[in-house]
Amino acid sequence: MASNNFIDYVKINCRSGKGGSGSGHFFRAKGLPNGGPDGGDGGRGGHIILEGNSQLWTLLHLQYRKHLIAQPGESGGENLRTGAQGEDIIIQVPLGTIARDAETGAKKLEITEHGQRLILTPGGRGGLGNDHFKSSTNQAPTYFQPGEPGIDEYVILELKLLADVGLVGFPNAGKSTLLSVVSAARPKIADYAFTTLVPNLGVVAYRDYKSFVMADIPGIIEGAADGKGLGTRFLRHIERNSILLFMISVDSKDIAEEYQILLSELRQFNPELLEKKRLLAITKADLIDDELEAEIRETLPTDLPTIFISSLANKNIMQLKDMIWQALHAKE
């Protein structure tokens, strides 16, 4: 997934179609010059609809499509003929797309399944024809309803990644290197912080032709929940992962403290994130011997499954896959 093609936030103007007007027509025929009302209803205005597509991973196709304008419904006709509905606009989006009101930030809808269709901006209802208003005391009503106006609004679409396991850690903790080793993904890797600026997804092959999806989340920094760095843009992707794999380098000054800082950032952003299953991988373990590894292990949380790995030396990589697979399929 090329970084310049990964778009996870767009703001668009949505204008649904106006409903068609009802008809005030009266039936006329040879020998029947004063027939009753037969005006049909107006057609509904076009909706703007979002449809889930599991083959999409980005909102890139909407980056330059800033205005979505649906067609109006047609007016009703004679002989109780209902006007045609305005054509809907159907926009395909990746799974994990959330739509919000641009002014209030309120969540409008969320797309989570392939083929799922939800109305983002509903079209105006068509007006009723005069046939609806006839009665015993008013057999020739001239009244008919105009169609309801469409809705003109600004909407924010934001994407949250859907993956089985999300890699969580500070910049340069080895997340991208691990993803490149266990999958065909090729994230940018370098020896400086914030090499990864957008999430990367990789399909990890497992035993007996099984697989799971891993997401390399850009590195968190202390204060990310308050918007430091790219803050909440990074953190929101973590919400859509089944398991969180915390990754901390073995050369960290205090691994336990670094883990608590990461937990604190997640807690401030969304306390529900702490309810997800967590695993801990101590990276770059090829830099230490078994004796030092045992000493470090004594300082780590005892209630957290932990493994020492080295992506470069391929140390415990298969064991890490086993740990992830068991966590994914463990019964609650």
Secondary structure, 3 states (H helix, E strand, C coil): CCHHHCCCEEEEEEECCCCCCCCCCECCECCECCCCECCCCCCCCCCEEEEECCCCCCCHHHCCCCEEECCCCCCCCCCCCCCCCCCCEEEEECCCEEEEECCCCCEEEEECCCCCEEEEECCCCCCCCHHHHCCCCCCCCCCCCCCCCCCEEEEEEEECCCEEEEEECCCCCCHHHHHHHHCCCCCCCCCCCCCCCCCEEEEEECHHHCEEEEEECCCCCCCHHHCCCCHHHHHHHHCCEEEEEEEEECCCCCHHHHHHHHHHHHHHHCHHHHHCEEEEEEECHHHCCHHHHHHHHCCCCCCCCEEECECCCCECHHHHHHHHHHHHHCCC
